[in-house]
Amino acid sequence: MTKKNLVILKENGKVNIPSSNSFNSAQLDVFQTFLCNTNNERNNLSNTIELWDSIPKFSVSQQAMNGLRTKEGLLPRLEKTFIYKDNEYKIRVTPAIIDSDDDLPKAYYPSANEELVEDALRKIASEQEKGFFDKPDFKSGVVFSLHLLRKELTKRGHSRSYYEIVKSLNILSGSHIEIMLPDGKGFAKTNYLPSLAAVSKQQLKDDPKAKWVAHFHPLVTQSIDSLSFRQFNYHQMMSHSTQLARWIHKKLSHNYTNASYTVPYQIWLSTIRRDSGLLEYKRTNDTVRKLEEALIELKNNTVLITFNRQEDLRGERNKILDIKYSLSPHPEFVKDVKAANKRQKDSKETILTMK
């Protein structure tokens, strides 16, 4: 990869091409090494990222966006609240403004398409010579081609055209997210992809295999540095047809570390609605129906073996206020969690012995 092959999008006036040293580090080696028995199993694995994957940052549907846009094509700044480790956080998302199909500027929040692209980029980064981690400059990211990214998405059941992929990359690199700590102070203020190096339109037409460089959000970098990421069945997660099922799968993979059929995972409907941002329905019946459809999909895809409504909270006229669900994991999911626990334990011990 050479600079003349790239049209560089700069951050603070500096070109952000990773150094050769950033492709080799102890933390990156752990990020790219999975506990598995075969190459096929390894192909199905990736990493969930502490805190970053808990943020409802891809929660506005295309339909909702269309309803929020002004006649000028603009969108308001989005604000959402969620709970992480018993602390309340707030996010503010400023949408990207990019050229639309009619060549007029239009605002876009990152949504389900962009989440799939980011997940695919993280999977590609788990391959040697693709992912990088620069501890001195505290940056991480991935080197890829549109051909490779498109192939990865297709392999996981989410085929996209080159145009659609470039659009998603532009939305990710153009959307700004601010994460507020519980005390109201700013915690992180940057774009979803803080830096992107891209080939020109003509070079894309001539060579879809030309290299791109994307830097991940600082929370991803922090997770790589602190080894707080966890191995999970990425291929299975990507196979779910609904965004909510994928969100629940990631949440269980990262938080349900004691997964066992005798210790079900208990969660309230209101918690899923608040923290996912994906159940914004006026009618409670619609909210319950959408959630249970996602849980049924997780059951059909061997993440859960069963689930049940453990407790209903009701108000006046017997109106449902909240529902407590009990989720029992499938043996295959328990197996995945045990492997993730061992990999994380072994990885931290390895890093400690190197210090």
C-alpha positions in Angstrom: 0.0 0.0 0.0 1.4 3.4 -1.0 0.2 6.9 -0.4 -0.2 7.6 -4.1 -2.9 4.9 -4.3 -5.0 6.6 -1.7 -7.2 9.7 -1.5 -6.5 10.4 2.2 -9.2 11.8 4.5 -7.2 13.6 7.2 -7.7 13.9 10.9 -6.4 17.2 12.4 -4.4 17.8 9.3 -2.4 14.6 9.6 -2.4 11.6 7.3 -3.3 8.5 9.3 -1.6 5.5 7.7 -0.5 2.9 10.2 3.2 2.1 10.7 4.5 -1.4 10.1 5.1 -1.8 13.9 1.4 -1.3 14.6 0.6 -4.6 12.9 2.6 -6.5 15.6 1.9 -6.2 19.4 0.9 -8.5 22.2 -2.6 -7.0 22.6 -3.2 -7.3 18.9 -2.0 -10.9 18.9 -4.5 -11.7 21.6 -7.3 -9.9 19.6 -6.5 -12.0 16.6 -6.1 -15.4 18.4 -9.2 -17.4 19.2 -9.7 -20.5 21.3 -11.0 -23.1 18.9 -10.2 -26.5 17.4 -10.4 -25.9 13.6 -9.9 -23.2 11.0 -13.6 -23.4 10.3 -14.4 -22.6 13.9 -11.9 -19.8 13.8 -13.6 -18.4 10.7 -16.8 -18.1 12.7 -15.4 -16.1 15.6 -14.8 -12.5 16.3 -14.8 -10.1 19.3 -17.4 -8.1 21.2 -16.2 -4.8 22.6 -16.8 -3.7 26.2 -19.0 -0.6 26.4 -18.9 0.2 22.7 -21.2 -2.6 21.8 -23.5 -1.7 24.7 -24.3 1.8 23.2 -27.6 2.2 21.2 -25.7 3.9 18.4 -27.3 2.1 15.4 -30.9 2.3 16.6 -32.8 4.5 14.1 -34.4 2.7 11.2 -34.4 4.0 7.7 -38.2 4.5 8.0 -37.8 6.5 11.1 -35.1 8.6 9.5 -37.3 9.4 6.6 -40.0 10.6 9.0 -37.6 12.9 10.9 -35.9 14.5 7.9 -36.7 18.1 7.0 -37.5 19.1 3.5 -33.9 20.2 3.2 -32.8 16.6 4.0 -31.5 17.4 7.5 -31.9 15.4 10.7 -31.8 16.7 14.3 -29.1 15.7 16.7 -30.1 12.4 18.3 -30.0 11.9 22.1 -30.4 8.5 23.9 -29.9 7.2 27.4 -28.7 3.8 28.4 -27.4 1.9 31.4 -24.0 0.2 31.5 -22.7 -1.5 34.7 -25.4 0.3 36.8 -24.4 3.7 35.5 -26.5 5.9 33.3 -24.9 7.2 30.1 -26.2 9.6 27.5 -25.2 9.7 23.8 -25.5 12.5 21.3 -25.3 11.6 17.6 -24.8 14.2 14.9 -25.7 12.6 11.6 -23.5 12.4 8.5 -24.4 14.6 5.6 -23.6 12.9 2.3 -24.7 13.1 -1.3 -27.8 11.0 -1.9 -29.0 9.2 -5.1 -30.2 12.5 -6.5 -26.9 14.2 -5.8 -28.5 16.4 -3.1 -26.9 16.4 0.4 -28.9 14.3 2.8 -28.4 13.5 6.5 -28.0 9.9 7.8 -27.7 8.4 11.2 -25.7 5.2 11.4 -28.3 2.4 11.3 -28.5 -1.4 10.8 -26.5 -1.4 7.5 -23.6 0.5 9.1 -23.6 -1.8 12.1 -23.2 -4.8 9.8 -20.3 -3.0 8.0 -18.6 -2.2 11.3 -19.0 -5.7 12.6 -17.5 -7.0 9.3 -14.5 -4.6 9.6 -13.8 -5.8 13.1 -13.9 -9.4 11.8 -11.4 -8.5 9.0 -9.2 -6.8 11.7 -8.9 -10.1 13.5 -6.9 -11.5 10.5 -3.1 -11.0 10.5 -1.8 -8.2 8.4 -5.3 -6.6 8.4 -5.8 -5.3 11.9 -3.4 -2.8 13.6 -3.0 -1.4 17.1 -0.7 1.6 17.7 -0.3 1.9 21.5 1.9 5.0 21.6 -0.6 7.0 19.5 -3.5 5.0 20.9 -5.1 4.1 17.6 -6.5 0.9 16.2 -8.1 -0.1 12.9 -8.1 -2.2 9.8 -6.6 -2.3 6.3 -9.1 -3.7 3.8 -10.4 -3.5 0.2 -14.0 -3.1 -0.8 -13.8 -6.4 -2.5 -12.7 -8.1 0.8 -15.4 -6.2 2.8 -18.1 -7.1 0.3 -17.0 -10.7 0.3 -17.1 -10.8 4.1 -20.6 -9.4 4.2 -21.8 -11.8 1.5 -20.3 -14.8 3.3 -22.4 -13.8 6.4 -25.6 -13.5 4.4 -25.7 -9.7 4.0 -24.8 -9.0 0.4 -24.2 -5.3 -0.5 -23.2 -3.5 -3.7 -20.0 -1.5 -3.7 -22.1 1.7 -3.8 -24.0 0.6 -0.7 -20.7 -0.3 1.2 -19.1 3.1 0.3 -22.3 4.8 1.4 -22.1 3.0 4.8 -18.4 3.9 5.2 -19.2 7.5 4.5 -22.0 7.5 7.1 -19.7 5.9 9.7 -16.8 8.3 9.0 -19.1 11.3 8.9 -21.3 10.7 11.9 -20.2 12.1 15.2 -21.0 10.5 18.6 -20.6 12.1 22.0 -20.7 9.8 25.0 -21.5 11.5 28.3 -20.5 10.1 31.7 -23.1 9.8 34.5 -21.8 13.1 36.0 -22.7 14.9 32.7 -19.1 15.4 31.6 -17.9 14.5 28.1 -16.3 11.1 27.9 -15.6 10.6 24.2 -16.3 12.9 21.3 -15.4 11.6 17.9 -16.8 10.1 14.7 -17.7 6.4 14.6 -14.7 5.9 12.3 -12.4 8.7 13.3 -10.3 8.4 10.2 -10.7 6.9 6.8 -8.3 6.6 3.8 -10.1 5.8 0.6 -9.4 5.2 -3.0 -10.8 7.7 -5.5 -13.9 6.9 -7.5 -11.9 6.3 -10.7 -9.5 3.9 -8.9 -12.5 2.1 -7.3 -14.0 1.6 -10.8 -10.6 0.3 -12.0 -9.6 -1.7 -9.0 -12.1 -2.7 -6.3 -9.2 -4.5 -4.5 -7.4 -1.3 -3.9 -6.6 -0.7 -0.2 -8.6 1.3 2.3 -7.6 2.2 5.9 -10.2 2.8 8.7 -9.4 3.7 12.3 -11.8 2.3 14.9 -13.5 4.3 17.7 -11.2 5.0 20.7 -13.4 2.7 22.8 -12.5 -0.2 20.5 -8.8 0.8 20.9 -9.2 1.0 24.7 -10.8 -2.5 24.7 -7.9 -4.0 22.7 -5.4 -2.3 25.0 -7.1 -3.5 28.2 -8.1 -7.0 26.8 -11.7 -6.4 27.8 -13.0 -7.8 24.5 -14.6 -11.2 24.4 -14.6 -14.0 21.8 -18.1 -14.9 20.5 -19.8 -16.7 17.6 -19.8 -13.9 15.1 -21.1 -16.0 12.2 -24.1 -17.1 14.2 -24.8 -13.5 15.3 -24.6 -12.3 11.7 -27.0 -15.0 10.6 -29.9 -13.6 12.6 -32.4 -11.8 10.4 -33.3 -9.0 12.9 -31.1 -6.3 14.3 -32.7 -6.9 17.8 -31.7 -10.6 17.8 -28.2 -9.6 16.8 -28.1 -7.0 19.6 -29.3 -9.5 22.3 -26.8 -12.1 21.0 -23.9 -9.6 21.5 -25.2 -8.6 24.9 -25.5 -12.2 26.1 -22.1 -13.0 24.7 -20.4 -10.2 26.6 -22.4 -10.1 29.8 -23.6 -13.7 30.4 -20.3 -15.1 31.5 -21.8 -17.7 33.8 -24.1 -19.1 31.2 -25.7 -22.3 32.4 -29.1 -23.9 31.9 -29.4 -23.9 35.7 -28.7 -20.2 35.9 -31.0 -18.5 33.4 -30.3 -14.9 32.3 -33.0 -12.6 33.6 -33.8 -9.3 32.0 -36.7 -6.8 31.9 -38.5 -5.7 28.7 -37.9 -2.1 29.8 -34.1 -2.7 30.0 -34.0 -4.1 26.5 -36.1 -1.2 25.1 -33.9 1.4 26.8 -30.5 0.0 26.1 -31.1 -1.3 22.6 -33.1 1.6 21.3 -34.7 -0.8 18.9 -38.2 -1.1 20.5 -39.6 2.4 20.0 -43.2 1.4 19.5 -46.2 3.3 20.9 -48.2 0.2 21.7 -46.9 -2.2 24.4 -48.3 -5.2 22.5 -46.1 -4.3 19.5 -43.0 -4.0 21.7 -43.7 -7.4 23.3 -44.4 -9.0 19.9 -41.1 -7.7 18.4 -39.0 -8.8 21.3 -40.5 -12.2 21.5 -40.0 -12.6 17.7 -36.3 -11.9 18.3 -36.2 -14.4 21.2 -37.8 -17.0 19.0 -35.2 -16.4 16.4 -32.4 -16.9 19.0 -34.1 -20.1 20.1 -34.3 -21.4 16.5 -30.6 -20.5 15.9 -29.4 -22.4 19.0 -28.5 -19.4 21.2 -31.4 -20.1 23.6 -33.0 -23.4 24.4 -36.1 -21.7 25.8 -37.4 -18.4 27.3 -40.4 -17.5 29.4 -42.2 -14.6 30.9 -41.3 -14.8 34.6 -43.1 -11.8 35.9 -45.6 -9.2 34.5 -45.9 -5.8 36.2 -49.4 -4.4 35.5 -50.9 -1.0 36.3 -54.4 0.5 36.0 -56.9 -1.5 34.0 -54.5 -4.4 34.0 -52.1 -2.5 31.6 -48.7 -4.1 31.1 -46.0 -1.9 32.6 -43.1 -4.2 32.3 -42.2 -7.9 31.8 -39.4 -9.9 33.3 -38.0 -12.6 31.0 -35.9 -15.6 31.9 -33.6 -16.8 29.1 -32.1 -20.3 29.2 -29.1 -20.8 27.0 -28.6 -23.5 24.5 -25.8 -26.0 25.2 -24.0 -24.7 22.1 -24.1 -21.1 23.5 -22.8 -22.3 26.9 -19.9 -24.0 25.0 -19.1 -20.7 23.3 -19.1 -18.8 26.6 -16.9 -21.3 28.3 -14.4 -21.0 25.4 -14.5 -17.2 25.7 -13.9 -17.3 29.4 -10.9 -19.5 29.0 -9.5 -17.5 26.2 -9.8 -14.3 28.2 -8.3 -15.8 31.3 -5.3 -17.3 29.3 -4.8 -14.1 27.4 -4.5 -11.9 30.5 -2.2 -14.4 32.1 0.0 -14.3 29.0 0.2 -10.5 29.0 1.0 -10.4 32.7 3.9 -12.8 32.2 5.3 -10.6 29.4 5.4 -7.5 31.6 
